[in-house]
Amino acid sequence: MATYEEIHGKRVETFSSDPTLDSSYEGQVWFNSTSGTLKTVVASATWSSSTSMTTARTDMGGFGIQTAAVACAGFSTPPPTRYNITEEYNGTGWSNSGNMNTTRSYLAAAGTLTAGIAMGGETPSSPASNATETYNGTSWTNAPNMVSGRYNLAGAGTTSAALAMNGRLGSPPSIQNLVEEYNGSSWTAVTATPYTTSSNSGIGLQTAALNIGGEPSFRNNVLAYDGTNWTASPTLNLGRDEMGASRVSTAAIVFAGNSSPGLTTQTEQYDGTSWSETADMATARRYIGSAMAAPNTTSLGFGGGTPTTTGVTEEFNTSINTVTAAAFSSGGNMGTARYGGNYFGTGKASQVAVAGSTATPTSPTANSETYNGTSWSEGNNINTTRYNAGAGGTETAGIVATGRNPLANPSPQVVYGNTEEYNGTSYSEVNDCPNAAYRQVGAGTQTALMICGGISPPTFPPYNNTSFEYDGTNWTAGGAMPQRGDYMDGVGVTTAAVIFGSTNSPSPNTLNTSLDYDGSAFSSNNNMNNNHGGQHSACGTTTSALVACGGAPYADSAKSEIYDGTSFVTNATTATSGQRGGKGTSSPASIVVGGYGGSPGTQFLTATEEYTVASTAVNAKTLTTS
């Protein structure tokens, strides 16, 4: 038998441990003498989890590529809701974009992030719409209508050369074989498909398209279109409808969908000759959205029905890499469950939790404890028992200001301006904030703290729009916010801060606004994708921050998003939702701590969750004889 050296002209190197791998090792073979195994690096197909959509939905349009995708319109239940919203995916997370002009579901879409087209669907006023819109990466523009309105149709092509295939129309609905072409100015009926179908998928270009699967009876048929005629192509291994699909007509991929006996995770790849099963998705679902024009080695699947409406996003890659999505993982539980606690520190390896309310009816505490990245330990109590204060700084140079204690005097309740500094061991009283308030929070350090908004009984409502700055000795009045609110939280210092979200009247009206502060005035920034009113975690800097959790509705408050100094994209979700806390000086060091979960048994939380950024690593495989 020929040796490896004789075949490849090189010897197999021996290492005591796997070398530091990069793409240059693809196809190479080495021997690990410690494990006694032969190793190599080869490309393989895999699905990996990514950040969920901002709004979970199904029956939507999808187009673009894996790192620049668009999800538009769609439907969710319960309660039944039809959308006109748009989200963009940048390869890491989702962000909200311009709304469509027509609210709809069961539509078709094609194109790229900056040149997309959506067609047909079901609208509140029409069960079979012929509305067409084009997308420029920011906003939607109405385009000429299709000749025949329909829903559950398939689309392919570009904004100047699109294809609309099959679907349903009429009442009662009838499945169609209609096909139309769009030239950028008008739609024209062209050669019909040889059979009727709907809930099918389309990929490719107007002159080189595939029409895949569909109903009835979970079709495995595939039709190829050359711009004039339809011809039968190799069939799918698994017949299905309501599936995702992407790529080009000679290198296609189909995934998920509805089949027999139910929803599937199966993925099939097409090489221009035949279909073969490859890596399965993690989540079986129907009416999944997909990045239609994805390159041959990548794809993206998002949303759909499991049958519950989901926003789950998965990436498909054929590469030598193993991709691990950003995630929150459980850390050590706090010793004292608390709501409205106050947090400061550098993040997940160093965090202080102090004061807060520990029970219903309200039971404020002076308790203080410190987290070292593994476990919490008791420290000296704060001098003034309270909750809903503002805090900042680090574990050895922290600050807590303002807050309330209804038990000290319930009507009117006691509201404090009291300020205390923490030196890593004990708390000491310093100059009071001139405005006694609670839920007055912000950003900063022990010598450069800015707090804003809040509530100052008995003048509430309205909420405050004032801010105050602390320089390590004295307090001074800062600029007025452009909105009133409480429970903001932020990052930065007095001369450069970003404030995220708030709660405004009437409560619980949570906001997705963000505000910049330059040391004297506030200015409105881009909105967040989610509302983060109510207590939430804010970690990082003014150009790289992560904000997580927040107030009502609690079902939405497990979400987080990353801020890059300009815009927000969604990120990992926490295991436990609710009004939660946490502070950190960098976004990779983000932490979510304690809080209020809202449902019986989880109102007052001890849970700690630590954030891990997404990572990509070269995957070495062990060679076997099997």
N, C-alpha and C positions, 0 to 999 in steps of 0.2 A: 504494500500500500504506500502511495506517495505521502511524504511528510508535508507539514504545513509550509516549511521552508522551501521545499521543492515546488510546491504549487504557487506560492505567493512571493518567493524570492526573498523572504525575510524570516528571522527566527521569532519564536514566541518569547517575549521578555518575562522575567520573573520578578515579582514585587512582594514584599512582606505585607503590604496593605495596598488597597486600590489607590492608584494615583489620583491627583486632583484633576478632575475631568472637565473637558470642554468639548466643543464641537469637533475639534481636530482628532478626537479619539473614535469618531464614528467608523465602524467597520474593523477597528483594530482588536486584536486578541492578546490577552496577557494571562499569566498564571499567578494566582494569589497563593503564596506558599504557606501563609498562616491558616487559611481556610481550606487549602488543598483543592481549590476550584479554578476552572478555566473561565475567564470573564471576557465579555465584549460589550461594545456599545452599538446598539442598532436602533433604528427608528421603529416606532410602533404606534398604532392608533389608540387613542384614549379619549374619554370624556372626563372633564374635571369641573367641579362646582365653581361657580363664580357668584358675584353679588346679585341678589334678587332685584327685580324691577321695583321701582317706586310704587307703582300701582299694580297689584296682581290682577291679571285679566286673561281672557281667552278670546278666540274668534277675532284676532287682530290682524293687521297687515304688518309685514316685516320686510326689510330690504337692507342692503349695504353689505359690508364685510365684517369679519369678526371684531376688528378693532375700531370700526366706525359704522355701527348698525343703528337702525331706526325701528321702533315699535310704534304703531299708530292706531288710534281708535280701539275698538274691542268691546268686551262685555264681561261683567262679573255678576256673581250671585252668591249668597243673599246679601241685601235685597237685589232684585234685578236692576242692573245699572248699565246703560250704554254710554260709551265715551267718545269724545273728540280729541282726547289728549295725545301728546307725542312725547316719547322719551328717546334719548340718544345714549348709546353705549360706546365707551371709548377704549374697551379692552380691559377695563378695571371695574367700572361701575356705571350706573345710569344717572342721567340728569334730565330734568324737564325742559322741553322746548316749546315752540309755538303750537297752539291748538289748530286742529283741522277746522275747516269751515262747515263741514257736514258731520254731525254725530252719527256713528254707524258701527256695525259689527259685520262679521262674515264677508269681509271685503278681500280684494286681492291687491297686491302691491309688488313693485319691482324697482330696480335702479340702485343708486348709490346715495350716500349720506347727503351729498350736495346736489343731487339730481335724481329725486325719487318721484314715483307716480303711484297713486292709489286709485282704485276703480271699483265701482259697484258697491254691493253690500246691502244690509238691511238697516233702514233708518227709522226713527220714530214715526215718520209720516209715510214711509214707503217700504213694503216688505221686499221690494226688488228695485233698488235704486240704480240709475245710470250715471250718477254723479262721478266726475273725475277731478282729481286735484294733483298738482305737482308741488314738490318740496325742494327748496333751495339750500337746505341746511339750517335755516332759521324759521321760515314761515311757509305757509301753504297758499297756493293760488288756484282759484277755480279754473278748470280747463274745459274744453268742449265735452259734452256728455256722450256716453256710449250710445250706439244705435238701440240696443236692447238692454234695459235694466235687469239685473239679476244679482243673486247672492250665492255664497258657497262656490264661487268661481275660482279659477287659477289664473295667475298672471306671470308674465316673463318680459324680458327686454329692457328698454331704456325709456327715458322721457320723450325721445323723438322717434322711437321705433318700438312700441309696446305691443303686447299680445294679450288678449282677454279670452279665456277658454272655458266653455261649458258653464255650469252653474244651474241655479234654479230660478224660476220666475212664475208669476201667476198665483192665483188663489182658487182652488187648492194648488200648491206648488207643483210644478212639473219639471223634471230633469231635462236639460238641454244638450244639444250638440253644437250650439252656436259658437262661432269663433269670429273675433274682430281684431283688426290691426289699427294702430294709432300712429300717425306720422308726425306728431307734434302740433298738428293743426286740426285734424278731424279723425273720426273713427269710420272704418269701412268694414262691412261684413265680407269675410273671405271663406275659403273652403271649410266646411263643417267637419268635425271629427266623425269617424265611421260608426261611432256609437254614442249614446247619451251618457253623461256622468256628471257628478258634482262632488264637492268636498275632495277634489283632486289637487295635485300640486303641479306647478310649472316651474321650469328653470331654463336658463340659457337666453339666447337672443331671438329676435323676431324671425331671423332667417336660419336659426339653428337651435331649436327649442325641443324640450321633452315635456310631454304631458303624462303625468305619472299617477297610477292608482285611481282611487275614488270609489264612489258608491254607484249603484247598489252592489251588495254581496262582496264587499271588500275586494275590489278589483286588484289583480296583480298586473294588469295590462300597462304597457308603456308605449306611447306613440311618439315618433320623431317628426318634426315639422321643418321643412327646408325653405319656408317662405311662400310655398305654393301648395304643396301636397303633404298628406299625412301617410306615414308608413309604420307598420308594426315593428317594434324593437324588442330585444330580449326582455322577458317578464321578470318581475320581482320574485324573490323566493317566498316572501310573505305578502299576501294581498292585504291592503289596508286603505283607509281613508283618513282624512283630517290629520295628516302627518306633516312633518317639516321636511324641507328639501332645499338644497343649494348647490352651487358650483355651475359647471358648464355641461353641455350635452354629451361630451365625451369623457367626462370625469365627474360624475354626479354622486351625491350622497342623499339618502332618504333615511329618516329616523322618526321614532315614536309613532303615534297615531292610534287609530281604533282598528282592531282586527278581531279574529276569532281565536280564543274565546273572550277577549277583552282588550284593554289597553296594553300597549306593548312598549318596551324599551329598545327593541331590536333596531340596529343600524345596518344599512346595506350600502356598499360602494359599487359604482359602475365605472368600468374602464373603457367603455366604448364597445365592448364585446359581450360582457356578462356581469351579473350582479353577484356579489359575495358578501356574506355577513361579516361584520367587523365588531369593534368594541361597542357594547350596549350602553345606553344612557343609564344614569342612576335613578331617574324618576320617570315612570310610565305616565303618559298623558296624551290627550287629544287636542285638536285645534291649537297646536303649538306654533309659536312664531319662529321665524328663521331668517338669518342673514342670507338673502337669496343669491348674492353675487360673490360669495366667499371664495377665495383662492382654493386651489386644488388640495392643499394640505390642511385647511382649516374650515371650521363652520361654527355656527352659534345657534342654540335652541333656547327659547325663552317663553315663559308664561304657559298658558294652556289649562286644561281641566284634568284633575286626577281621580275622580271627577270634581273635587272641590277646586275652585279657582285658585291658581297659584301664580307666583311671580318668579319661581325658581329659574335660574339661568345656568346653562352648562355650555362649556367650550369644548369643541372637538379639535384635536391636533394630531397630526401624524409627524412625530418628531422623536428625537432622542431624549427629550426632556420630560421630567415629571413636574407637573404644575400643582402647587398647593395654594388654594385660595386663602385670602385673609380671613381670620376667624377670631372669635372670642372663646377663651377656654376658662374653665372653672379654676379659681384660686382658693385660698383658705378663707373660711367664713369669719366674719367679724364676731367678736364676743357679745356685742350689744346690737340687736336689731334696731334700726332707727329710720325715721322719715324726716325730711327737712334737716338732715345733718349737714355739717360743714366740712369741706375737704380741701386739703392742700398738700403739696409734695411734688416730686419730680415725675411721678407716674406709678407704673405697676411694680417697681422695685422699692418705692419709698412713698408712702401715703399716710396721712393723718386723717382720722375721722373723729370729729369732736361735736359734742352737744347733739341736738335733735330731739324728736318726739318718739317715745318708745311704745306707746299703746293708745288705744281708743277707750274712753275719752282721753284727750290730750294729756300726755305725761312727759314734759320736758326733762332732759337729763343734762348733767354736766360732764358726763363720761367722755374720756379721750383715749384713743388707742392708735397704735402705729403698725403699719404693714411693711414687712421687709422683702416682699416678693414671694414669700411662702406662707407666713402666718402672721396673725395679729397679736400684739401684746399690749397689756394695759399700761397706761401712763398716768400722769397727774391730771386731775380734773381741771376744767376751765373754771374761772372764778364766778362768772355769771351764768346761771342755768338758763338755757334758751334754745330756740330752734329757729329755722328760716333766717339765719344770719348770712353775711357775705364773708368770703375767705380768700386768701391767696398766700403766695410764698412757698417755701420749702419746709422739709421736716425739721430743719434746724433754725429756720428763720421764717416762721409763719405769722399770720395775722387773721383775726376774726373780729368782725365789726357788725354792730346793730343786731337785730333779732327781736324775738318776742317770747313772753311767758304768760299765757292766759291764767295760769294757776296763781300767779303772784297777785293778780287783781283782775278778775274775769270781765268786769264791765265798768269802765272801759279796760280792756286788757293792757297789760304793761308792755310797752314797746320801747326798745333800748336804742341809745346811741353808743352804748358802751363798746369800747375797743380794747382788745387784748393782743399782746404779742407773745409768741411762743419761741423759745430758744432751743428746743429739742428736748427739754426736760420739764419746764414749768411755764405757766401763763402768768403774765403780769399786766396790770391795768396801765393804759396810756391815755392820751387825750381822747375824749369822746367825739364821735361824729356829730356835727351840729344838727343833723336831721335824724331824729329817732324814727326808725322804720323797720319793716321786716320784708323778706323776699327782695331785698335790695342787694343785687349781686353784680359781679363784673369780672375784672381781670387785674392781674398785677402781682407785685411782690410786697414784702414787708416795708420797703422804702419807696414803693411806687405803685400804690393800689388805687384803682378807680372802681367805685361802686355806683350803680345807677338804678333809676326806677323804684319799684317797691310800693309799699302801702304804709300810710301814716294816719292811723285813726286819730281823731274821729272824722277826719276830712275825707275818708274813703266811702264811696267812690268820689272822684276818679282815682285811678292809679297815678303815681308820681311820674314826671318826665325829667326830673332833676338828676344831677350827678355830683359826686364829691370825690376829691383826690386827697390821698394821704402820702406825705413825703418822708415818713419815718418818725416825724415829730408832730406835725400840725396837719389839720384838715383845711381845705379850701373848696369853695364851690366851683364846679366845672360847668361845661356846656349843657344845654337842654337837649333832650332827645327829640327827634321829629315825631315820635309816637309815645303814648303813655303805655306803661306795662310793668309787669313784675316777672320775677323768675327768669330773667335773662341770665346767660352765663357766657364767658368769653375767655380769650387768650390775649397775651401781650402785657403792656405796662401803660402807665398814665399817658405817655406821649404817643403811643401807637398801639391801639387795641382793636379787636374785632369782637362784637357782641352778637350772640346767636339766639334768635327766637325770643319769645316772651308769651305771657298770658295777658289778655286784655279784656276789658268789660264788653259784653256780659260774660262772666266766667261760666264754663271753661272754654273760652275762645282762644285757642292756641295759634300762634303766628309762625310763619316761616321766614320772617324778615331777618336780615343781618345788617348790622350797622358798623361803620368804621368810626374810630375816634382818634383825633390827631393831637390831643392834649388841650384842645379848647372847644372843638365843635364836632358834632356827629354828622355823618353823611350816610345816606342809604346805599347799600351794596346790593349785589345780586341776591335774589331769594334762594333759600335752601329748597331742596326737593321735598322735604318733610317738615311738618310742624314740630318744633322742639320746645313748645311751651311747657311749663311745669319744670321741676328740677331735672337737670340733665348734666351729663358729663361733657367737659370741654377740655381737650388736651392738645398741646402743640404751640405753634407760633402763628403770627399773623399771615404767613405765607405757606404754612403747612400744618393744618389742624384737623382733628377728628372730633366731631360732635355726635353724641349718642344718646338714645332714649329720650324721655320727656314726658309730657302730660297727656291728657285725654286726647283721642281715645286710646286706652291702654293697649289695645290690640295692635296699634301702629307704632308704639313707642319702644320697640326693641330695635328699631332701625338706627343705623349710623351713616354718616357721610363724611367724605374728605373734602377739605377746603384748601385750594392751592394759592390763595391770595386774590383770586378773581371769581372762580366758580366752584360749584359743589357737584360731586358725584357720589352716588350711593356706595355703601361699603357693607361690611359684615353685619349680621344681626346678632344681638345678645340672646342668650338662652332664656333669660328672665326679663320680661318687659316691665315698664312702669316708670314712675318718677324716680330717677336714680341720680347718683352723684359721682364725682371723681374729677381730679385735676392732674395735669401733667405738663411738663415743659417741652415734650416732643410728641408728635403723633404716633410714632412706633411704640412709645411707652404708655399708650393710652390704657386707662383702667376705668371700670364701671363698678360702683360700690353701693351696697345697701339700697335704701329707698323704700318706695311704697308701690306695691304691685297691683292694688286695686281690687282684687278678688278675694273672697273669704279664704283665710289660711295663708295668704301671701301679702297681706297689707304691709307689714313691717319686715324688711328683708335684712338678712345678714350676708347675702351672697356677694362674692367678689368675682369679677370676670376680667381676665387679662387679654390684651389684644396682641395678635401676631400678624405681621404684614405678610402679604402674598409672597411666594418664593418660587423660583424655578431652578431645578437641579438636574444635571445629566444623570440618567438612569443606567447603571451598569447591570447587565444581565449575566446570569450564570449559565454556561453552556452545559447541556446534558445530552445523553445518548437517546433520550425519548423524543 
